[in-house]
């Protein structure tokens, strides 16, 4: 029978509370360094700065609405304040306050407000590209994942992500998958034993009793971790079952072979479909009776939510400062607020 010992671990959605804020701030600082200090280049600029925004006075304040360009599953709200805070710490131009009007995982219609940003215009201008990069990428993953979940209909099969993630962004991208309604496979190498075809091939344990012995050895050495085994041929399944593997992954099986494999395994292990899963195939695969479908495309094929450039007529009065890609603001006398700014994506 299926072992429920590891069920809580195998059926999980990463929450924001499980994510380390110091680690996320470190990622943000690296992103800022790319923008102002040439991170990654051998030859660095003489000064880490933003000369464009430096032309503005610190006295200018702004109020901005962060909006959805088109229907989307939202992810990244919790990063907005963190990004602006890191820019404020670096430049000391003045703080910004973010008031969220939606939360991660919400479905938003076109034009719906995500939140309101108020405070230093300079901090807002410096941080807009980085915070939008995060939100466009993560909301893209959440939105694409939601499409897969919808395609699966009322199936009891659970959709999983994989370790095919952007280096250093894994936790954020897996969180985005969870916001889209799917579940998280192992976070890293550390939290599950997963005997894949290469592990078995290198150890000469791909077939017969040597395969069963490899599974038993893995379980004996790791009593507190689930042991998953990737099989690429139906003939391997009886030996994996004999050794009491917790999860059996059917790698690149045809639909007919998946049906045969499910009939062999019955309720003696958790089953997972993997390999070549896409938006067109996931609906059919979800009807075959497996417990899980894992899909790397949720992350590596997810499109960004594209930015929107609002068109505004030129103003005759006052000095107009136009910023590329997202918005323009009108310079006002000291002490007056900039009336309307939009970040849309």
Secondary structure, 3 states (H helix, E strand, C coil): CCCHHHHHHHCCCCCHHHCCHHHHHHHHHHHHHHHHCCCCCCCCCCCCCCCCHHHCCCCCEEEEEEECCCCEECCCHHHHHHHHHHHHHHHCCCCEEEEECCCCCCEECCCCEEEEEEEEHHHHHHHHHHHHHHHHHHHHHHHHHHHHHHHCCCCCCEEECCCCCCCCCHHHHHHHHHHCCCECCCCCHHHCEEECHHHHHHCCCCCHHHHHHHHHHHHHHCCCCCEEEEECCHHHHHHHHHCCCCEEEEECCCHHHHHHHHHHHCCCCEEEEECCCCCCCHHHHCCCCCCEEECCHHHHCCCCCCCCCCCCCCCCCCCEEEECCCEEEECCCCCCEEEEEEEEC
